[in-house]
Amino acid sequence: QVQLLESGGGLVQPGGSLRLSCASSGAVFSFSVMGWYRQAPGKQRDLVATITSSGRTGYADSVKGRFTISADFARKSMYLQMNSLKSEDTAVYYCKCTRAFYGNDYWGQGTQVTVSS
């Protein structure tokens, strides 16, 4: 059974930084794409950033220049460095990993990020 576990969330002041991590267990296959999503209260879950096994990255416009996604596909782990955080970045952040060739998606349980003074 594949499990994804996010960590690194917490409370931070505006302008601060956090680094999120996503670790997987139970996957005997490779992932082709890994990504971070977030969901604020009362809103839909939105894409934040993605990275492919070839190293291609993509970002939501709202986080470009502030967030950096990275991953170790061999270790099946992923990170999100978040700088210059704003109150509107407050949300539960989820990691999602997509199985190579088959396309199955796996989600973590989420980690809360709160940006507030």
Summary of the structure (lengths in Angstrom):
residues: 117
radius of gyration: 13.6
end to end distance: 39.7
largest distance: 44.7
contacts: 348
relative contact order: 0.33
helix: 3%
strand: 55%
